[in-house]
Amino acid sequence: MSEKEVIEVIESFFDTGKTKNFSTLRDIQLNDSIFSSFSDVPPYDLKDYSTTIILEELRFSSISDYNYEMKNTKVTILENTAILTCELNQKGILELFCFLGLKLFCFLGLFLIGFSLQSF
């Protein structure tokens, strides 16, 4: 897998927020007991595949006018593992009842994703 292909996989994840095509989330993540994702909201813990998919769908479905920008992207490929780092800017409007219409601006100074190239 090339650096360009790694970036395309990550972009497909964030494009889900625009398209609301949630099948992409299932296509790019490993449905296996070894899968885990770290929660960036309390409680800070590891989530399994099913919980991760549900929370990602909820997140993306509750934000309208979603957009993102990845800057200073760097991909490192180590044998069969890729690591992507970047500055990630996200924005949109929250559609949850208690936050209806609240504008969302999120900047992550460093966004790190690692995955096995064997699954692609």
N, C-alpha and C positions, 0 to 999 in steps of 0.2 A: 504494500500500500504506500502511495506517495504522500508527501506533505499536503498536496492539494486535496487528495481524497480524504485525508484526516480532517482537514478544515471543512470539507463538504458534509461529512457526517455530523460534525458539531453544529454547523449552520442548519442542517435539517432538523436538529433538535429544537433550536430557537425559532425556526420557520413555523413550527407547530403552533406557536403563539399567534402567528398571523393567519395561518390557514385553518386552524382548528381541526386538522386532520390527525387525530390522535393515534391512528394505526402506525404512524411513523415512530412513535415512542416505543411501541412493541417491536418494531423492525430493527431498531438500532441498539436495543438493550438485551442483555442475555437473560432469558427466562430459565434460570438454573439456581439451585440452592446456594451456589458460591457467590451469586450476585449480591452486592450491597451498595447502598448509596448513603451518604452522610446528610442528615437533615441540617439545613442552615437556619432553622427556626426551632425554638424550644418545643419539646425536649430534644436536645442535641444528642442524637443517637443514630445508629445504623438502621436502615430500612431494608426490608427484603424487596424482591422484584414486584410482587403484587401491590404492596403498600406504596412503593415508589411510583408505579404507573398511576394509581388512583390519585395520589397527591399532585403529580405533574399535570394530569388532566384537569383537576380542580383548579390548580393555579392558572393554567392557560385559558380555561373556559371562563374564569372570573375577571379577565382583563380584556377590555376592548381597546381598539386603536393601538394594539401592541406593536412595538418596534424595538429593534436592538441594533447595536453597532459593535463590532469587534475591532479593536485597534491594537497595533504593536503585537500581532499574532506571531508566535514562535512555536514550531513543532519540532520535537525531538523524538527520533525513532531509535529505540534500543532493542535490537533483535526483533522480538515479536510483540513489543509494547510501544505505544505512542503516547506522548505527553504533550498536551497543548496548553500554552499559557497565553493570556491576552488581557487587555483592559476591556471590560465588558460594560457597555451602557445599555440600560433597558428603560423603556418608558411606556406608559399606557394609562388607561383609566380603569380603576377598580369598579367592578359591577356587583360586589357583594352587598347585601342589603344594608349592613351597618356602616359601610364605607362608600355607598353609592355616589359615584361621580368624583371620588377622590383621585387626584392625579398621582401617578406613580412615577418616580424617578429613582433609578437604582444604578449606582456605579460600583463595580467591583474592580479594585485596583489590580488584582491578580486573580485570574480564573484558571484553575488547574483541572484538567481532565486526563485521566489515563485509561487506556483500554487495550485489550489484547487484539492484535492484528489477525490472530488465527480465526476469530469468529467472522471475519469478512471474507 
